């Protein structure tokens, strides 16, 4: 295995480059700063010895590790994204390295009294004695998904240095804009030319996922009318009150903070309100397609009933599908999940097969013709100041990638 310090250095070189995506932009990548890491990765893949390294006009990076066996082996791929979430700043990331974690509180920022505590984040206790990389409490870390990129690059570097590990042709791709739902939009499946792939974009060690939410985004515009409040009787229409009515008409228990497992939800994540106009932004999620469709119908029904009741267009609703549950596309080729599960077991890693309460590039890629389950990258508490990743988890993911490649060729003999 590559040295721990080599892996740490590689990961830190990625997370200290700001790659926050921009949902308001229509370009690809959505932010120019994503090119900073994309260009670095392009050169790094050349430097470690991969073949056919390309970067296109939209910053999609692809490369090949050629087969080192004589028999025919399916071409497999590994995919990660280099953008970070716009939910929390990824600028000026200052990683902290906690060696031999003692299981106690980690003070991320003394001045602001920001503490990463196992009393709240119980998963920390899984990593006593390990080396953790955390934030300084003022930014996210970017392990989602720069840990995945680090793991794929490191696995390819290791396989190149160890030709005694036999494998077929391996394709890799790093994408922009996954965090805003566009990571697969300009992915060239034909150019990638793999039989199947794995996104390396999960959380804790052992995660193996081939089910995800069906997903949609909803923008709700509420129209009001502003007049002087002293002369407002019968004239003012306060959009914020209508917004409150709309919010309260949706099921109050079906929200992220009250659901788990296969349970879906409506998530109100943004409100911008004034008397004259208020805007709500929701995401709609459900694993079951019929329930997913029912959620969209319910939201439209609430809007229609309010408009009918008030005799005018109070609510303007725009719902757009984002991605669908990859289960439908992966189940017919379940051997690709079985190989990943076998790889983990061979490395004494307990596979955690569970539905993703979210999505990955793999969900869209599966519907584009590239079946693509998701495996762990090792990080925790994504999209916020408490994000961290154990270095030992990165090392395990590197080994899983190598083992998947090895098992794929063995099964092809």
C-alpha positions in Angstrom: 0.0 0.0 0.0 1.1 3.6 -0.6 2.5 5.3 2.5 0.0 7.0 4.8 1.8 10.4 4.4 1.6 10.1 0.6 -2.1 9.6 0.8 -2.6 12.5 3.3 -0.5 14.8 1.1 -2.5 13.9 -2.0 -5.9 14.4 -0.2 -4.9 17.8 1.3 -3.6 19.0 -2.1 -7.2 18.4 -3.4 -9.3 19.9 -0.5 -7.3 23.1 -0.3 -8.4 24.0 -3.8 -11.8 25.6 -3.8 -14.2 23.9 -6.2 -17.7 24.9 -4.9 -20.3 24.6 -7.6 -22.8 27.3 -8.4 -26.5 26.3 -8.9 -27.3 29.7 -10.4 -24.9 29.2 -13.3 -25.8 27.6 -16.6 -22.2 26.8 -17.6 -20.3 23.5 -17.2 -18.5 23.5 -15.0 -20.8 25.9 -13.1 -17.8 27.7 -11.5 -14.5 28.6 -13.2 -12.6 27.6 -10.1 -13.4 24.0 -10.6 -10.9 24.1 -13.5 -8.1 24.6 -11.0 -8.5 21.1 -9.6 -9.6 19.6 -12.9 -6.3 20.7 -14.6 -4.3 19.5 -11.7 -5.9 16.1 -11.9 -5.4 15.9 -15.6 -1.7 16.4 -15.2 -1.5 14.1 -12.2 -3.1 11.2 -14.1 -0.5 11.6 -16.8 2.3 11.8 -14.3 1.4 8.5 -12.6 1.4 6.7 -15.9 -2.2 6.3 -17.0 -3.1 6.1 -20.7 -5.6 8.0 -22.9 -5.8 10.9 -20.4 -8.3 13.5 -21.6 -10.0 16.6 -20.4 -12.9 18.0 -22.4 -14.4 21.5 -22.8 -16.7 20.8 -19.8 -13.9 19.6 -17.5 -14.8 15.9 -17.6 -11.5 14.0 -17.1 -11.1 10.4 -18.3 -8.2 8.0 -18.3 -7.4 4.3 -18.9 -5.4 1.7 -17.1 -4.8 -1.0 -19.7 -5.5 -4.6 -19.0 -2.4 -6.7 -18.0 -3.9 -10.1 -18.8 -4.3 -12.0 -22.1 -7.9 -13.1 -21.7 -11.0 -11.0 -22.3 -12.3 -9.1 -19.2 -15.2 -6.7 -18.9 -14.1 -3.0 -18.8 -15.0 -1.5 -15.5 -14.9 2.1 -14.4 -14.6 4.2 -11.3 -16.2 7.7 -11.0 -15.9 10.6 -8.5 -16.7 14.3 -8.6 -14.4 17.2 -7.8 -16.9 19.9 -7.0 -18.0 20.6 -3.4 -21.5 21.6 -2.1 -22.7 25.2 -2.3 -24.6 24.5 1.0 -21.5 25.6 2.9 -18.3 27.3 1.9 -15.4 25.4 0.5 -13.1 28.4 0.3 -9.9 28.6 2.3 -10.1 25.0 3.7 -7.6 24.5 6.5 -7.4 20.8 7.2 -6.4 19.6 10.7 -4.8 16.2 11.2 -5.7 14.4 14.4 -3.4 11.5 15.0 -4.3 8.6 17.3 -7.8 9.9 18.0 -8.6 9.4 21.7 -12.4 9.3 21.4 -12.9 12.7 23.1 -14.1 16.1 21.9 -12.1 17.6 19.1 -11.8 21.4 19.3 -12.0 22.6 15.7 -11.9 26.3 16.4 -11.0 27.7 19.8 -11.9 31.3 19.0 -15.4 30.4 17.8 -15.9 27.5 20.3 -16.6 25.0 17.5 -16.3 21.4 18.8 -16.6 18.1 17.0 -17.9 15.8 19.7 -18.7 12.1 19.9 -21.6 13.0 22.2 -23.4 14.3 19.1 -21.6 12.5 16.3 -21.4 9.0 17.7 -19.7 7.6 14.6 -16.5 9.3 15.8 -16.1 6.5 18.3 -15.6 4.0 15.5 -12.3 5.6 14.8 -10.5 5.6 18.1 -6.8 5.2 17.6 -7.0 6.3 13.9 -5.8 9.4 12.1 -8.6 11.9 11.3 -8.6 14.8 9.0 -11.1 17.5 10.0 -11.9 21.1 9.1 -11.0 24.1 11.3 -14.8 24.6 11.8 -15.2 27.5 9.3 -15.6 25.5 6.1 -16.5 22.1 4.9 -13.7 19.7 4.2 -14.5 18.4 0.8 -14.1 14.7 1.4 -17.3 14.6 -0.6 -15.9 13.7 -3.0 -12.2 14.5 -3.0 -11.7 11.4 -0.8 -13.2 9.4 -3.7 -10.8 11.0 -6.2 -7.8 10.5 -3.9 -8.8 6.8 -3.6 -9.2 6.2 -7.3 -6.0 8.0 -8.2 -4.1 6.2 -5.5 -5.5 2.8 -6.5 -4.5 3.4 -10.1 -1.0 4.4 -8.9 -0.8 1.3 -6.8 -1.9 -1.1 -9.6 0.6 0.5 -12.0 3.4 -0.1 -9.4 2.2 -3.7 -8.8 1.7 -5.5 -12.1 1.5 -8.8 -10.2 -2.1 -7.8 -9.4 -3.9 -8.9 -12.5 -6.8 -6.9 -13.9 -8.7 -6.0 -17.0 -9.1 -2.6 -18.6 -10.1 0.1 -16.1 -11.6 3.5 -17.0 -11.8 6.4 -14.6 -13.7 9.6 -14.8 -13.8 12.7 -12.6 -16.8 15.0 -13.1 -17.9 18.6 -12.2 -21.1 19.8 -10.7 -22.4 16.6 -9.0 -23.5 18.6 -6.0 -26.0 20.5 -8.0 -27.3 17.5 -9.8 -25.5 17.9 -13.1 -22.5 15.6 -12.7 -23.7 13.2 -15.3 -25.4 15.6 -17.7 -22.5 15.9 -20.1 -20.8 12.6 -19.3 -19.9 10.9 -22.6 -20.9 7.3 -22.0 -19.8 6.2 -25.5 -16.3 7.7 -24.9 -16.0 6.2 -21.5 -16.8 2.8 -23.0 -17.1 0.6 -19.9 -19.4 -2.3 -19.2 -20.2 -1.0 -15.8 -18.8 1.3 -13.2 -18.8 2.3 -9.5 -19.1 5.7 -8.1 -16.7 6.1 -5.1 -18.9 8.6 -3.2 -20.4 6.9 -0.1 -19.8 7.6 3.5 -18.6 5.2 6.2 -16.4 2.1 5.6 -18.4 -0.8 4.0 -21.2 1.2 2.4 -22.4 -0.4 -0.8 -25.4 1.0 -2.4 -27.5 0.4 -5.5 -30.8 2.1 -4.4 -31.3 5.8 -4.2 -34.0 8.4 -4.0 -36.1 9.4 -6.9 -35.6 13.2 -6.8 -37.2 16.4 -8.0 -36.8 20.1 -7.2 -39.7 22.5 -6.8 -39.7 26.3 -7.0 -42.7 28.0 -5.4 -43.3 31.6 -6.3 -46.0 33.3 -4.1 -47.4 36.5 -5.5 -48.5 39.4 -3.3 -49.3 43.1 -3.5 -47.5 45.9 -1.6 -49.3 49.1 -0.6 -48.7 51.5 2.2 -49.6 49.6 5.5 -51.6 52.6 6.7 -54.0 52.3 3.8 -53.7 48.6 3.2 -57.2 47.3 4.1 -58.7 45.4 1.2 -55.6 46.1 -0.9 -52.5 44.6 0.5 -51.8 40.9 -0.3 -49.0 39.6 1.9 -47.1 36.8 0.1 -45.4 35.7 3.2 -48.7 34.7 4.8 -49.7 32.7 1.8 -46.3 31.1 1.9 -46.9 30.0 5.5 -50.2 28.5 4.4 -48.6 26.5 1.6 -45.9 25.2 3.9 -48.4 24.1 6.5 -50.5 22.3 3.9 -47.8 19.7 3.3 -47.4 16.7 5.7 -45.5 18.0 8.7 -44.0 14.6 9.6 -42.6 14.0 6.2 -39.4 16.1 6.5 -35.7 15.0 6.5 -35.3 15.4 10.3 -38.2 13.0 11.0 -37.6 10.3 8.4 -35.1 7.5 7.8 -34.5 4.4 5.6 -36.9 4.2 2.7 -39.1 7.0 4.0 -39.4 10.0 1.6 -39.9 13.7 2.4 -40.5 17.2 1.3 -37.5 19.4 2.2 -37.9 23.2 2.3 -34.4 24.4 2.1 -34.8 28.1 1.2 -37.2 31.0 1.8 -36.8 34.5 0.5 -39.7 36.6 1.5 -41.2 40.0 1.1 -44.8 41.2 1.0 -44.9 41.5 -2.7 -43.2 38.2 -3.5 -42.0 35.2 -1.6 -40.0 32.3 -3.0 -39.7 28.8 -1.6 -37.4 26.1 -2.8 -38.0 22.4 -2.0 -36.5 19.1 -2.9 -38.8 16.1 -3.1 -37.5 12.6 -2.4 -38.8 9.1 -2.3 -37.4 5.6 -3.0 -40.8 4.3 -4.2 -41.6 5.7 -7.7 -45.4 5.8 -7.1 -45.0 7.6 -3.8 -42.6 10.0 -5.5 -45.1 10.8 -8.2 -47.8 11.2 -5.5 -45.7 13.8 -3.7 -45.5 15.9 -6.8 -49.2 15.6 -7.4 -49.9 16.6 -3.8 -47.7 19.7 -4.1 -49.5 20.7 -7.3 -52.9 20.1 -5.6 -52.1 22.4 -2.7 -51.1 25.1 -5.2 -54.2 24.6 -7.3 -56.6 24.7 -4.3 -55.1 27.9 -3.0 -55.3 29.6 -6.4 -59.0 28.4 -6.6 -59.8 29.5 -3.1 -58.4 33.0 -3.6 -59.6 33.4 -7.1 -56.3 34.4 -8.6 -52.8 33.0 -9.2 -51.3 33.2 -5.7 -49.0 30.2 -6.2 -46.8 29.5 -9.2 -45.2 26.1 -9.0 -42.4 24.7 -11.1 -41.4 21.1 -10.5 -38.5 19.5 -12.3 -37.3 15.9 -12.0 -33.6 15.5 -11.1 -32.8 11.8 -11.1 -34.4 8.4 -10.5 -33.8 5.3 -8.4 -30.9 3.3 -10.0 -32.3 0.0 -8.5 -34.3 -0.7 -11.7 -31.1 -0.6 -13.8 -28.8 -2.4 -11.4 -30.9 -5.3 -10.4 -30.7 -7.0 -13.8 -26.9 -7.0 -13.4 -26.6 -7.7 -9.7 -23.3 -9.5 -10.2 -21.6 -6.1 -10.3 -22.8 -5.5 -6.7 -21.8 -9.0 -5.8 -18.3 -8.4 -6.9 -18.0 -5.3 -4.7 -19.5 -7.2 -1.8 -17.0 -10.0 -2.3 -14.1 -7.6 -2.5 -15.0 -6.0 0.8 -15.4 -9.4 2.5 -12.0 -10.5 1.2 -10.5 -7.5 3.0 -12.4 -8.2 6.2 -14.7 -5.2 5.6 -18.3 -5.7 6.6 -20.5 -4.7 3.6 -23.3 -2.2 4.6 -25.8 -2.6 1.8 -28.5 0.0 2.3 -30.4 2.6 0.3 -28.9 6.0 -0.3 -30.9 8.8 1.2 -29.6 11.0 -1.6 -28.2 10.5 -5.1 -24.9 10.1 -6.9 -23.7 10.5 -10.5 -24.3 6.8 -10.6 -28.1 7.1 -10.5 -28.1 9.2 -13.6 -25.4 7.2 -15.3 -27.4 4.0 -14.7 -30.3 5.4 -16.7 -27.8 6.5 -19.4 -26.8 2.9 -19.9 -23.9 2.6 -17.5 -25.0 0.5 -14.4 -23.2 2.2 -11.6 -23.5 1.2 -7.9 -21.9 3.3 -5.2 -19.1 2.3 -2.8 -17.8 4.1 0.3 -15.3 6.9 0.3 -15.0 7.1 4.1 -16.1 10.6 5.0 -18.7 11.7 7.5 -20.9 14.8 8.1 -20.7 16.0 4.5 -21.6 19.6 3.5 -20.8 21.3 6.8 -18.2 22.4 9.3 -18.1 19.0 11.1 -17.0 17.0 8.1 -14.1 14.6 8.7 -12.5 11.5 7.2 -10.3 8.8 8.8 -7.1 8.2 6.7 -7.5 4.5 7.4 -10.9 4.6 5.7 -9.3 6.1 2.6 -6.7 3.3 2.7 -9.5 0.7 2.9 -11.3 2.2 -0.1 -8.1 2.1 -2.1 -7.8 -1.6 -1.4 -11.4 -2.3 -2.3 -11.0 -0.6 -5.7 -7.9 -2.8 -6.4 -9.7 -5.9 -5.2 -12.7 -5.2 -7.4 -10.4 -5.0 -10.4 -8.7 -8.2 -9.4 -11.9 -10.1 -8.8 -13.4 -8.9 -12.1 -10.6 -10.4 -14.1 -10.6 -13.7 -12.1 -14.3 -14.2 -12.8 -13.8 -13.6 -16.5 -11.3 -16.5 -17.0 
